[in-house]
Every structure is written in structure tokens, then in C-alpha cells.
Amino acid sequence: MQRVAIATARAWHEALGAARQRLASWAEAESGRFALWLPVLMLAGAVTFFSLRAEPPRWLAPALLAGGGALLWGGRRSLDARAAGAAALAAALGFGAAQFATWRAVPLADVPTRASMAEGTVQAVEPLPQGRRVTLEGVTLDGVAFPRTVRLRLRADDTGPVEAGDRLRVRALLLRPAAPAYPGGWDLQRDAFFSGLGAFGNALGPMVRLSRPGATGVSGRIEALREAINARLMAALPGSPGPIAVAMLTGSMSGITEADRLAFRDSGLFHLLSISGLHIATVVAIFFGVARLGLALSEWVALHWPIKQVAALAALAGAGFYTVLSGVQVPVLRCLAMAALVTLGLLVGRRALTLRGLGFAMALLVLAVPSQVMGPSFQMSFAAVLALIAGFEKLRPAFLRLRGEGSRGRRALAYVVGLMASSMLAGSASAPFAAYHFGQAQVYQVAANLIAVPLTEMVVMPLGVAGLFLMPFGAEALALVPMGWGLEAVLWVGRAVAAWPGATIRVPHMPSWGLALFAFGLVWMGLWRTRIWLAGGLAVALGLASPAFERPPDLLLSADGRMIGLRAEDGMFVQPWNGPRITQEAWQGLWQARLAGPLGCGLAPCWLRARPDGPAAVLVRGEPPATVCAAAVVVSLEPVRLGCRVPVVDRFSVWREGAHAIWLDPGGARVLSDRQYRGERIWMPRPTTRSRLPPGLVPALPEELPEE
């Protein structure tokens, strides 16, 4: 018996020793990759802050930072303790950056419920397919100071001159940023809060230009330069190419027609309009090549100067100028941070590790603009670049074999295969994020990108940059006219591919936890070197399968209380039929259903069923009869009082709680409001009295409302 115990202990000791040895070997193979998880933990901290349903106390972020720092310092003699402390500190940094961003944001302000006289200084002017849109700062509404910016669409017939820095007065009807179209929908109010936007609306009369002091300050002068460049681009490129060139060179997509926008979206080429890594990488390559060639023209300079490093600095400066000119967008900031790290590596004679560059860019953006982590631009950009870097790292041996000895034919084949692989890697990594936010996937994006991306890289962008340099001499047409030909070709590709059968497909809505699982699996697969990366495929698969585990609601009520929708077996039915298009599109994206028609309900109670044999909701107008008490839930676009204990969702409900989602389950109705989903956060405005109630009905205070 003693011999058995000794043998067992010896076996356990040997097994543990072998496990420790394998773990040490794995850690050595993954050397340098553990630090890459720190930016991911910073991102997780910021996402946690924005996902809370209540505003955390002000002391929480400092306490978390102090705790993480103390853990890191206390465990400095132990590798495991240092790792735990660094992880805790990274997550606390992300959380703290997000909380600090809410502290420094301008507080919300009440928006007038009636037409008001708005006066302010023009911050930006954007061309639209019909008319213009201006953003005002230093605003007063009916003589009362308004602390946030206001975005106004001018009347189409108002063609008077207006530039950044002008002081305007215009009568306008303003609205606060809209609440989500359904519980869990896109939070425009959060976006507006962190961007400083307080209201938007339409001008009711012509604008009055009070003064023209000219643009002041650095940002004002940059905006004036953007507007001047936009005007020159529109003059040189009439028709569709003009607004597309403006989008690619200065970042303003407001002038693109809806038809062209849909062509780019449905063909999978929309990333060409939104300035991203592709554009800034092309700009960096142009500046680097031109600077290095120019320096090499002088024999003395070529022999005595480090022209490669000087050209890299010139390229970085050009990329910085392009970033500022394009409006400092998130994908451009990410690429600029990576370009800065690569340039630093060139200056010190070391190769910049691309995954480290991506992690550096992520950490920088989480600290600088944490509110962007919840947006599709941030998520899709980093997912695509992570897939490209990690994918080509693993495919590098195969590409080296494909190139062979580097003959012309082999190089061409490797370029085409690389382009297809790039599109597939970036598209497959970013598609779930696009599906989560937009509810669509593009089937033929690889084919479209195979033609449009080389055109953009080799023709459109180089000619566009050349046109910018020629503008001071009035000779921009020499470059912009052929650029327009290239844009026409890209647009033709987009229109042709978008017209193919089944170019876009609606995909099931992925729940938030499913997207988080997919993102975790993608990061796991991208960061590890050894075969452990394959385990991330399980999280990716579960994330992609998550829509099967959650059933979308059967009924939706809009946040303004003016529209109701029903998801049935044969499509989506709405009332009124001519409701807000943006709400209809959001509901279609959630339900993945075609717009089948109106509900067809009149003044009499209207019984609604998602399935013929399922429980019913009843839509009522006016005084409800007693028969409605047999329904699973009573819905109304007007205030309702009932004498029975049946769930009620009426005009008062949406006034207080925002949009509502209703599930008609066999055991009864489940109701979820937007305010229940989002909670009480600092960017959520208080309910207002603007609710289009029936004439003579005055909204009550919350404590005076009837019990539901």
C-alpha cells in the first residue's frame, strides 16, 4: 500500500513537472504576445463603463486605478502578480478614460419645443445633394445661450454665401437627438453627447449673415481650408464624382446622392468612401516615394543623408496633414498611430512589429476618444486590421512559395491572390460587426474590391493628392479630371456589382453577448502564435450562432409614440404606413423582414398576432371596450385607462420610457422599454412635453400618471 502511494505521488510529481515545462515552453513561444492583451483589457474596461445601466459614482474610476496600481506595485517581485496587476490597471485605465470623458463633456441642455430664432458662428458647412447643412457653435436660441453645437439643414432655395467663421441668424425648428428606434438599437444620444451636438433641425426661413469676421483659431482655419478644397473639387468634378472625391479627400460624405451611397454599400465598397487605412496608407506611400525620389536626385544628399529616414518623416508629416484635413476620423487616427510607430522604428533602426503598432493605436484611441469604442467605425476598423496582420503572418510561408523566384508572372499572381485574401480576411472579420450594426452582408464584395481597390490605390488617390498640391497654382484640373475618370470607373463597378442578384442579404440580428463572444474569439485567434489560437474558433462559432438563441420581439412601438410595427410570418406590418423611414429601416434590420404592408387597423380594436395560434395584442384608439381585457397586452398610440389588470403600453409609456419591444409568449406578454434597457445615463435627456398629444390633453408629471 505504501509502495502504491509513493508511486502515485511520484507520478503526480512527474506529471506536474511536465505540465510546468510545457507551460514554460508555451510562454517562451508566445514571448511578446502577452503584452498585446493590455490594450484589449483597456477596451474591455471602456466597454464595461458604457454598458452600465446607471452612472457609476465619481470615486469609482480613481479607486480602480489606485487598486490596479497597488496590485502592480505590490506584486513586482512575482511574475504572476505583476501580470495580474498590469491587467487590472489596464482595465481600470479604460474604465477611467470613459468616465473622465463624461466629466469633461458639455452638459445637456433643454431644446425649445417650438420654432426659435437660432444665432451662432458657423463651425462647418457641408454640401448636400439638395442644399447645405451648417453646424453652429456659440449658439443662442431666442436670446438664451445654448452650450452645445446645433446642426441645421438650410432651405434648398437658400443659396446665399456662407463660410466657416460667419455669424448667422435663422429661424429654425429644432429637435434633440433621437432615442434608439427600439430597445438595444443604436444610441444616437450617446454619440451626440460626446460629440458636443445638442440639437439638429431644419431652417424655416432664409438665413441672415450678420457678420463675416473670417475663420479664427487653428480649427477654424482648417475648416475654412476644407470648405475651399471642397468647392474646388465640386467645380472640377461635376456630377457624381465631385461628392465622392470630397469624401475621399476631406472626409465629408454628405453630398453623395442616396443612389450612389447605396451602390457603394451594396457592392461592399463603402469603405472606399469612409476614409480609412487604405486611404492614409496610399497617402503615406505617395509622400514616401516622392520624398525619397526627390532626395535621391541629388548625389551628395543621397550619399550623406539618411534619405530613407527623412522620407519616412516626410510621409508621416503628410499623413498627419491628411488626418487633420479629413476631420480626424477614428480609422485614420488608428493608421496614423501605426505609421508613427513604424517611422520611429525606421529612425532607430529597428523593425516595427505590426501587432504592437495596432495595440499601441488601440490604447491611444481608448484613452483619447473612449466613446468611439462602441461605434461601428472603431470596431470594424480594428477587426479588419487585426485579421489582415494575423492572417498574413500565418499565410506568409504560402505566399513566399507562391512568389517563387520572383518572376513577373509569379509576382502578378501573388498580388492578385494577396488582394483576394485581403478582401476575404478583412471582410470576414468585419462582417459580423457590420451585421450587428446594419443588419446586412454584401455577397460579392471580394469581386468588387478586386477591381475597385487597385483603381483607388493606383489611380484615384495619387491623382487626388496631386490635385491638392496643384490647387495653389490653379492647375488642379490637370490631376482632378483624370481622377474623375477613375472615380467613374469605381462607381461603375459599384453600380454593376450592386445590381447582381442577391448582392446584399439580410442577416439575423446578433445579440450583444454574441458580438462580444465573436470579438473575443477573433482577438484570441489573432494574438497567439502557437496552435492554441485554434481554440478561438469555438468562441467565434458561438458568437455567429448566437442569433439562434434569442427571439426578436413581435411588436415594436417607436420612441415618439407615432408608429407601431408587427413581425408576422409573411413580413413586417407597420402603422402608419408612411412613418419615419429611419425607424422602418431600423426595424427591418432587427427583424430581417420585408415591409409587407400596413396593419390596416381602424377605429375599432385591432387584434394582432405574430402567429395564427399565438397570443394576441390589441391595438385600440379612443375609449377601449371591456373585451380588450382578454388580450395579452393592450397597445395604443394614445393615453389609455383600463379597469382590468392587463399590461398596457400607450402614449404615456413611450413618453416616459422611450421605444418598447413586446414578445407575445404562450404564457403572456413580455415588455421591455428603452429606458429599462439603457438605464439612467448622463447622455439620456429627460422626457419632454413634445409628444403630439391629442388637443387639449396636457402631459402629467410622472408621479401623476396612471398605474399600468
C-alpha positions in Angstrom: 0.0 0.0 0.0 2.9 2.3 0.9 4.5 1.5 -2.4 1.3 2.4 -4.3 1.1 5.8 -2.5 4.8 6.5 -3.3 4.3 5.6 -6.9 1.2 7.7 -7.2 2.9 10.7 -5.6 5.9 10.2 -7.9 3.6 10.1 -11.0 1.8 13.2 -9.9 5.1 15.0 -9.3 6.4 14.0 -12.8 3.1 15.0 -14.4 3.1 18.4 -12.7 6.8 18.9 -13.7 6.0 18.0 -17.3 3.0 20.4 -17.3 5.1 23.2 -15.9 7.7 22.5 -18.6 5.1 22.6 -21.3 3.7 25.8 -19.9 7.1 27.4 -19.8 7.8 26.3 -23.4 4.5 27.7 -24.5 5.2 31.0 -22.7 8.5 31.2 -24.4 7.0 30.6 -27.8 4.4 33.3 -27.1 7.0 35.8 -25.8 5.9 39.3 -26.6 2.3 38.4 -27.1 1.1 38.7 -23.5 1.5 42.5 -23.5 -0.8 42.7 -26.5 -3.7 41.8 -24.3 -3.3 45.0 -22.3 -4.9 47.3 -24.9 -7.7 44.7 -25.2 -8.3 44.9 -21.5 -8.3 48.7 -21.7 -11.0 48.3 -24.4 -13.0 46.0 -22.2 -12.9 48.5 -19.4 -14.3 51.2 -21.6 -17.0 48.9 -23.0 -17.9 48.0 -19.4 -18.4 51.6 -18.5 -20.7 52.3 -21.5 -22.7 49.1 -20.9 -23.6 50.1 -17.3 -27.3 50.9 -16.7 -26.6 53.5 -14.1 -24.0 56.3 -13.8 -21.1 55.0 -11.6 -20.0 57.1 -8.6 -17.2 59.6 -9.3 -14.8 57.9 -6.9 -15.0 54.5 -8.7 -12.5 55.2 -11.5 -9.9 56.7 -9.2 -10.4 53.8 -6.8 -10.0 51.2 -9.6 -6.8 53.0 -10.9 -5.4 53.1 -7.3 -6.2 49.4 -6.8 -4.7 48.3 -10.0 -1.5 50.4 -9.4 -1.2 49.0 -5.8 -1.6 45.4 -7.1 1.1 46.0 -9.7 3.5 47.6 -7.2 2.8 45.0 -4.5 3.4 42.1 -6.9 6.5 43.4 -8.5 8.6 40.5 -7.3 6.3 37.9 -8.7 5.7 37.4 -12.4 2.1 36.2 -11.9 1.3 39.1 -9.6 2.8 41.6 -11.9 0.7 40.2 -14.8 -2.5 40.4 -12.7 -1.7 43.9 -11.6 -1.0 45.0 -15.1 -4.2 43.5 -16.3 -6.2 45.2 -13.6 -4.5 48.5 -14.2 -5.2 48.3 -18.0 -8.9 47.6 -17.4 -9.1 50.4 -14.9 -7.4 52.8 -17.4 -10.1 52.1 -20.0 -12.9 52.5 -17.5 -11.4 55.7 -16.1 -10.8 57.2 -19.6 -14.5 56.6 -20.4 -15.7 58.1 -17.0 -13.3 61.1 -17.4 -14.8 61.7 -20.9 -18.3 62.1 -19.4 -16.9 64.6 -16.8 -15.4 66.8 -19.5 -18.4 66.7 -21.9 -20.6 69.7 -22.1 -23.8 69.1 -20.0 -27.1 68.5 -21.8 -29.4 71.5 -22.4 -33.2 71.7 -23.0 -34.2 72.2 -26.6 -37.1 74.5 -27.4 -40.3 72.7 -28.3 -41.3 75.4 -30.7 -39.7 77.2 -33.6 -37.0 79.5 -32.3 -34.5 82.1 -33.6 -31.1 80.5 -33.7 -27.9 82.6 -33.9 -24.4 81.2 -33.9 -21.0 81.1 -35.5 -20.6 78.7 -38.4 -18.3 75.8 -37.4 -18.7 73.8 -40.6 -20.5 73.9 -43.9 -21.4 70.6 -45.6 -22.8 70.2 -49.1 -25.9 68.1 -49.6 -27.5 66.6 -52.7 -30.1 69.4 -52.3 -29.0 72.4 -50.2 -26.4 72.7 -47.5 -26.0 71.8 -43.8 -24.3 74.0 -41.3 -23.0 73.4 -37.8 -23.2 76.3 -35.4 -21.3 77.0 -32.2 -21.6 79.8 -29.7 -25.4 79.4 -30.2 -28.2 81.5 -28.7 -31.8 80.3 -29.0 -34.3 83.2 -28.7 -31.5 85.1 -27.0 -30.7 82.4 -24.4 -27.3 80.9 -24.6 -27.2 77.2 -25.7 -24.0 75.5 -24.6 -23.8 72.8 -27.3 -23.5 72.9 -31.1 -26.5 72.9 -33.4 -26.7 71.3 -36.8 -29.2 72.9 -39.3 -30.2 72.0 -42.8 -30.7 75.2 -44.7 -33.5 75.6 -47.2 -32.8 74.3 -50.7 -33.5 77.7 -52.2 -31.2 79.5 -49.7 -28.1 79.9 -51.8 -26.5 82.8 -50.1 -22.8 82.6 -49.4 -21.8 81.1 -46.1 -18.4 80.1 -44.8 -16.8 78.9 -41.6 -16.5 81.8 -39.1 -19.6 83.6 -40.3 -22.2 84.7 -37.8 -25.7 83.6 -38.8 -29.2 84.1 -37.6 -32.0 81.8 -38.9 -35.5 80.8 -37.7 -35.5 77.0 -37.2 -37.4 74.1 -35.7 -35.0 72.1 -33.5 -35.1 68.6 -32.1 -32.9 66.9 -29.6 -31.0 63.8 -30.9 -33.4 60.9 -31.3 -33.6 58.0 -28.9 -33.0 54.4 -30.2 -35.6 53.1 -32.6 -36.0 50.0 -30.4 -34.5 48.8 -27.1 -31.0 47.8 -27.9 -30.8 49.9 -31.0 -28.2 52.4 -32.0 -27.7 55.1 -29.3 -27.6 58.3 -31.2 -28.0 60.3 -28.0 -24.7 58.9 -26.6 -22.9 59.8 -29.9 -24.3 63.3 -29.8 -23.4 63.8 -26.1 -19.7 63.0 -26.6 -19.5 64.9 -29.9 -21.0 68.1 -28.3 -24.1 68.1 -30.5 -27.1 69.4 -28.7 -29.8 69.8 -31.3 -30.5 69.4 -35.0 -33.3 70.6 -37.3 -34.4 72.5 -40.4 -34.3 76.2 -41.2 -37.8 77.6 -41.6 -36.7 80.8 -43.3 -33.7 82.2 -45.1 -30.5 82.7 -43.1 -29.2 86.2 -42.3 -25.5 86.7 -42.4 -24.8 89.0 -39.5 -21.0 89.3 -39.9 -18.1 87.8 -41.6 -15.1 88.0 -39.3 -13.4 85.1 -41.0 -12.2 81.8 -39.5 -10.3 82.2 -36.3 -8.1 79.7 -34.5 -6.4 76.6 -35.8 -9.6 74.6 -36.2 -11.5 77.4 -37.8 -8.7 77.9 -40.4 -8.6 74.2 -41.1 -12.3 74.1 -41.6 -12.1 77.1 -44.0 -9.4 75.2 -45.9 -11.6 72.1 -46.1 -14.5 74.1 -47.5 -12.3 75.8 -50.1 -10.9 72.5 -51.2 -14.4 71.0 -51.4 -15.6 73.9 -53.5 -12.7 73.4 -55.9 -13.3 69.7 -56.1 -17.0 70.2 -56.8 -16.2 72.7 -59.5 -13.6 70.5 -61.2 -15.7 67.3 -61.0 -19.4 67.9 -61.8 -21.9 65.1 -61.2 -21.3 62.1 -59.0 -17.5 62.1 -59.0 -17.4 65.5 -57.2 -19.0 64.5 -53.9 -17.2 61.1 -54.0 -13.8 63.0 -54.4 -14.8 65.2 -51.4 -15.5 62.1 -49.3 -12.1 60.5 -50.1 -10.0 63.7 -49.7 -11.7 65.7 -46.9 -14.0 63.1 -45.3 -17.4 64.7 -45.9 -19.9 62.3 -47.3 -23.0 64.5 -47.0 -23.1 65.5 -50.7 -23.2 61.9 -52.1 -26.6 61.0 -53.5 -28.6 58.2 -52.0 -28.4 56.1 -55.2 -24.6 56.3 -55.2 -24.4 55.7 -51.5 -26.5 52.5 -51.9 -24.3 51.4 -54.8 -21.2 51.6 -52.7 -22.9 50.0 -49.7 -24.5 47.1 -51.5 -21.3 46.2 -53.5 -19.1 46.2 -50.4 -17.2 49.3 -51.5 -18.4 51.6 -48.8 -15.0 51.5 -47.1 -13.7 53.5 -50.1 -15.9 56.4 -49.1 -15.1 56.4 -45.4 -11.5 57.5 -45.0 -9.6 54.5 -43.5 -6.3 52.8 -43.5 -6.4 52.2 -47.3 -6.5 56.0 -47.9 -3.9 57.0 -45.4 -1.6 54.1 -46.4 -1.8 55.3 -50.0 -1.0 58.9 -48.9 2.0 57.6 -46.9 3.3 55.6 -49.8 2.9 58.7 -52.1 4.7 61.1 -49.8 7.4 58.5 -49.0 8.0 57.7 -52.7 8.1 61.3 -53.9 10.3 62.5 -51.0 12.8 59.6 -51.4 12.9 60.0 -55.2 13.4 63.8 -54.8 16.2 63.4 -52.3 17.9 60.7 -54.5 18.1 63.1 -57.4 21.0 64.9 -55.5 24.0 62.6 -55.5 25.5 64.4 -52.5 22.3 64.2 -50.5 21.9 60.5 -51.4 25.4 59.8 -50.1 25.4 61.9 -47.0 21.8 61.9 -45.8 19.7 59.0 -44.4 17.2 59.6 -47.2 15.0 56.6 -46.1 14.5 58.0 -42.7 14.0 61.6 -44.0 11.4 60.3 -46.5 9.7 58.4 -43.7 9.4 61.6 -41.6 8.0 63.5 -44.7 5.5 60.7 -45.2 4.4 60.9 -41.6 4.0 64.7 -41.9 1.9 64.2 -45.0 -0.2 61.6 -43.2 -0.7 64.0 -40.3 -1.9 66.8 -42.6 -4.3 64.4 -44.4 -5.6 63.2 -41.0 -6.4 66.8 -39.9 -7.8 67.7 -43.4 -10.1 64.6 -43.3 -11.6 65.5 -39.9 -9.6 63.3 -37.6 -11.7 60.2 -38.1 -11.1 57.0 -36.0 -9.7 54.7 -38.7 -7.3 57.5 -39.8 -6.1 58.0 -36.2 -5.5 54.3 -35.9 -3.4 54.2 -39.1 -1.6 57.4 -38.2 -0.6 56.0 -34.8 0.7 52.8 -36.5 2.6 54.9 -39.1 4.2 56.9 -36.3 5.4 53.7 -34.7 6.8 52.4 -38.0 8.6 55.7 -38.5 10.0 55.5 -35.1 11.3 52.0 -35.8 12.9 53.3 -39.0 14.6 56.2 -37.2 16.1 53.9 -34.5 17.0 51.2 -37.0 14.5 48.6 -35.7 11.7 46.8 -37.4 8.3 47.9 -36.1 6.1 45.0 -35.0 2.7 45.5 -36.6 0.6 43.9 -33.9 2.4 46.1 -31.4 1.6 49.0 -33.6 -2.1 48.0 -33.7 -2.1 47.6 -29.9 -0.5 51.0 -29.5 -3.1 52.6 -31.7 -5.9 50.9 -29.8 -4.6 52.1 -26.4 -4.1 55.6 -27.7 -7.7 55.8 -29.0 -9.2 54.3 -25.9 -7.5 56.9 -23.8 -8.2 59.8 -26.2 -11.7 59.1 -27.5 -13.2 56.3 -25.5 -16.7 56.9 -26.7 -15.7 55.7 -30.1 -15.3 52.1 -28.9 -19.0 51.5 -29.1 -19.2 52.6 -32.8 -19.0 50.5 -36.0 -16.1 52.5 -37.3 -13.8 51.6 -34.4 -14.9 48.0 -34.2 -14.8 47.2 -37.9 -11.5 49.0 -38.5 -9.6 47.2 -35.7 -11.2 43.9 -36.5 -10.2 44.1 -40.2 -6.6 45.2 -39.5 -6.2 42.5 -36.8 -7.3 39.9 -39.3 -5.0 41.2 -42.0 -1.9 41.3 -39.8 -2.5 38.0 -38.1 -3.8 36.3 -41.3 -0.8 37.3 -43.4 1.6 36.4 -40.6 0.2 32.8 -40.7 0.0 32.8 -44.6 3.5 34.2 -45.1 5.1 30.9 -45.9 2.4 30.1 -48.5 2.9 33.5 -50.2 6.6 33.0 -50.3 6.1 29.7 -52.1 3.7 31.4 -54.5 6.1 34.1 -55.4 8.8 31.6 -56.1 11.9 33.2 -57.6 10.0 36.5 -58.2 9.3 36.3 -61.9 6.9 38.8 -63.3 4.1 36.3 -63.7 4.6 35.0 -60.2 4.6 38.5 -58.7 1.4 39.4 -60.6 -0.3 36.1 -59.4 0.9 36.8 -55.8 -0.6 40.3 -56.0 -4.0 39.1 -57.2 -4.1 36.3 -54.6 -3.0 38.7 -51.9 -5.7 41.2 -52.9 -8.3 38.5 -52.8 -7.0 37.2 -49.4 -7.0 40.8 -48.0 -10.6 41.3 -49.0 -11.7 37.9 -47.6 -9.8 38.4 -44.3 -10.9 42.0 -43.7 -14.4 41.2 -44.9 -14.9 38.1 -42.8 -13.6 39.8 -39.7 -15.6 43.0 -40.0 -18.8 41.4 -41.5 -20.3 40.4 -38.1 -19.8 43.9 -36.7 -21.5 45.3 -39.8 -24.3 42.8 -39.5 -24.8 43.7 -35.8 -25.0 47.5 -36.6 -26.6 47.5 -40.0 -28.3 44.1 -40.4 -26.8 43.4 -43.9 -24.0 41.5 -45.6 -22.5 42.0 -49.0 -22.1 38.8 -51.0 -19.9 39.9 -53.9 -17.6 42.3 -52.1 -14.5 40.3 -53.0 -15.2 40.6 -56.7 -15.9 44.4 -56.4 -12.8 45.1 -54.3 -10.6 43.1 -56.7 -11.2 45.8 -59.3 -12.0 48.9 -57.3 -9.2 48.8 -54.7 -6.4 48.8 -57.2 -8.1 51.6 -59.1 -8.3 53.6 -55.9 -4.8 52.9 -54.8 -3.0 53.4 -58.2 -5.2 56.0 -59.9 -7.7 57.8 -57.8 -5.8 58.7 -54.7 -2.5 59.6 -56.3 -4.3 61.9 -58.7 -6.3 63.4 -55.8 -3.2 64.1 -53.8 -1.6 65.7 -56.9 -4.7 67.8 -57.3 -4.3 69.1 -53.8 -0.8 70.2 -54.5 -1.8 71.9 -57.7 -4.6 73.9 -56.2 -2.4 76.8 -55.1 -1.4 77.3 -58.7 -4.9 76.9 -60.1 -3.9 73.9 -62.1 -5.8 71.2 -60.2 -7.8 70.2 -63.3 -4.7 68.5 -64.7 -5.0 65.9 -62.0 -8.6 66.1 -61.0 -10.1 65.5 -64.4 -8.4 62.1 -64.8 -9.2 61.4 -61.2 -12.8 61.8 -62.2 -12.4 59.2 -64.9 -11.1 56.8 -62.2 -14.0 57.6 -59.9 -16.5 57.0 -62.7 -14.9 53.6 -63.2 -15.1 52.8 -59.5 -18.7 54.0 -59.4 -19.5 51.8 -62.4 -18.1 48.8 -60.6 -20.2 49.6 -57.5 -23.4 50.0 -59.5 -22.8 46.9 -61.6 -22.0 44.6 -58.6 -24.9 46.1 -56.6 -27.2 45.2 -59.4 -26.2 41.5 -59.4 -28.9 39.2 -58.0 -28.7 38.8 -54.2 -25.9 41.4 -53.9 -27.0 42.0 -50.3 -28.6 39.7 -47.8 -30.3 40.5 -44.6 -28.7 38.6 -41.7 -30.2 37.7 -38.3 -29.6 40.3 -35.6 -26.8 39.2 -33.3 -27.3 40.0 -29.6 -24.7 42.0 -27.7 -23.3 38.9 -25.9 -22.9 37.2 -29.3 -20.9 40.0 -30.7 -18.7 40.1 -27.6 -18.0 36.3 -27.9 -17.1 36.8 -31.6 -14.8 39.7 -30.8 -13.1 37.7 -28.0 -12.6 34.7 -30.4 -11.2 36.9 -33.1 -8.7 38.6 -30.7 -7.7 35.2 -29.3 -7.0 33.8 -32.8 -5.2 36.9 -33.8 -2.8 37.4 -30.9 -1.4 33.9 -30.2 1.3 32.4 -32.3 1.0 28.7 -31.3 -1.8 26.3 -32.1 -3.7 27.5 -29.1 -5.1 30.2 -31.4 -7.4 27.5 -32.9 -9.4 27.5 -29.6 -10.7 30.9 -30.5 -12.7 29.3 -33.3 -15.2 28.0 -30.7 -15.9 31.5 -29.4 -16.2 32.8 -33.0 -18.7 29.9 -33.9 -20.8 30.5 -30.8 -20.9 34.2 -31.5 -22.0 33.7 -35.0 -24.7 31.2 -33.9 -26.0 33.5 -31.1 -29.0 34.8 -33.1 -30.5 31.3 -32.9 -30.6 31.6 -29.1 -32.7 34.8 -29.0 -36.0 35.5 -30.5 -36.7 39.1 -31.7 -39.8 40.9 -30.4 -43.1 40.5 -32.0 -44.3 44.1 -31.6 -42.4 47.4 -31.6 -43.5 50.9 -30.6 -41.4 53.9 -31.7 -39.9 56.3 -29.3 -42.1 59.2 -30.5 -45.3 57.2 -29.9 -46.4 57.6 -33.6 -45.6 54.2 -35.1 -46.2 50.6 -34.3 -44.9 47.5 -36.1 -45.8 43.8 -36.1 -43.5 41.0 -37.1 -45.5 38.2 -38.7 -44.7 35.1 -40.7 -45.1 36.9 -44.0 -43.3 40.1 -43.2 -43.4 43.3 -41.3 -46.6 45.4 -40.9 -46.5 49.0 -39.7 -48.9 51.7 -38.9 -48.9 54.4 -40.1 -47.6 53.2 -43.5 -45.8 56.5 -44.1 -44.0 56.5 -40.8 -40.4 57.7 -40.4 -38.1 55.9 -42.9 -35.2 55.7 -40.5 -37.3 53.9 -37.9 -38.7 51.5 -40.5 -35.2 50.6 -41.7 -34.0 50.0 -38.2 -37.0 47.7 -37.5 -36.4 45.8 -40.8 -32.7 45.4 -39.8 -33.8 43.9 -36.4 -36.5 41.6 -37.8 -34.8 40.8 -41.2 -38.3 41.0 -42.7 -39.6 42.7 -45.8 -42.1 45.6 -45.5 -45.3 43.7 -46.2 -47.8 46.4 -45.8 -49.9 48.5 -43.3 -51.6 47.0 -40.3 -54.9 48.0 -41.7 -56.3 49.0 -38.3 -59.1 51.5 -38.0 -61.0 53.0 -35.1 -62.2 49.6 -33.8 -59.9 47.5 -31.6 -57.5 45.7 -33.8 -56.3 42.2 -32.7 -52.6 41.5 -33.6 -51.0 38.0 -33.7 -47.4 37.2 -34.7 -48.6 33.6 -35.3 -52.2 32.4 -36.1 -52.3 30.2 -33.0 -50.3 32.6 -30.7 -51.4 35.1 -28.1 -52.8 38.4 -29.2 -52.2 42.0 -28.6 -54.9 44.5 -29.2 -54.4 48.0 -30.7 -57.0 50.4 -29.5 -58.0 54.0 -30.3 -60.2 56.1 -28.1 -62.0 54.5 -25.2 -61.2 50.8 -25.0 -64.1 48.3 -24.6 -64.1 45.7 -21.9 -63.3 42.9 -24.4 -59.7 44.1 -24.7 -59.1 42.6 -21.2 -58.8 39.2 -22.9 -55.6 40.3 -24.7 -52.1 39.5 -23.6 -51.2 43.2 -23.8 -53.1 46.4 -24.8 -51.2 48.8 -27.1 -52.3 52.3 -28.1 -50.8 55.4 -29.7 -53.0 57.4 -27.3 -53.3 57.5 -23.5 -55.3 54.6 -22.2 -57.0 53.7 -18.9 -58.2 50.2 -18.2 -60.3 48.7 -15.4 -58.5 45.3 -15.6 -55.0 44.1 -14.9 -53.6 43.7 -18.4 -50.2 45.2 -19.4 -50.7 48.5 -21.2 -48.2 50.2 -23.5 -49.6 53.6 -24.5 -48.5 57.1 -25.3 -47.6 57.9 -21.7 -45.4 54.7 -21.6 -43.3 55.8 -24.6 -43.2 59.4 -23.3 -41.6 58.2 -20.1 -39.7 55.1 -21.2 -38.9 55.5 -24.9 -39.4 52.8 -27.5 -41.0 49.5 -26.4 -40.5 45.9 -27.5 -43.1 43.3 -26.8 -42.8 39.5 -27.0 -46.1 37.5 -27.3 -45.2 34.3 -25.4 -47.6 31.5 -24.7 -47.5 32.4 -21.0 -48.3 36.1 -21.7 -46.6 39.2 -22.9 -43.1 40.4 -22.1 -42.5 44.1 -22.3 -39.1 45.8 -22.5 -38.7 49.6 -22.7 -35.7 51.5 -24.0 -35.1 53.1 -20.6 -35.2 49.7 -18.9 -32.5 48.5 -21.4 -30.3 51.6 -21.2 -31.0 52.6 -17.6 -30.3 56.1 -16.5 -27.1 57.5 -18.1 -25.9 61.1 -18.3 -26.4 61.3 -22.0 -30.1 60.4 -21.8 -32.3 63.6 -21.8 -35.3 63.9 -19.6 -38.7 63.2 -21.2 -40.1 66.4 -22.7 -43.6 67.6 -23.3 -43.2 67.5 -27.0 -45.2 64.3 -27.7 -48.0 65.4 -30.1 -50.8 64.5 -27.6 -54.4 64.9 -28.6 -55.7 68.5 -28.5 -56.5 69.7 -25.0 -54.6 67.0 -23.2 -51.7 68.3 -21.0 -49.0 65.8 -20.2 -48.9 64.9 -16.5 -45.9 64.7 -14.3 -44.6 61.2 -13.8 -46.0 60.8 -10.3 -49.4 61.9 -11.6 -49.6 59.2 -14.4 -52.0 56.3 -14.0 -50.6 53.0 -12.9 -50.1 50.4 -15.6 
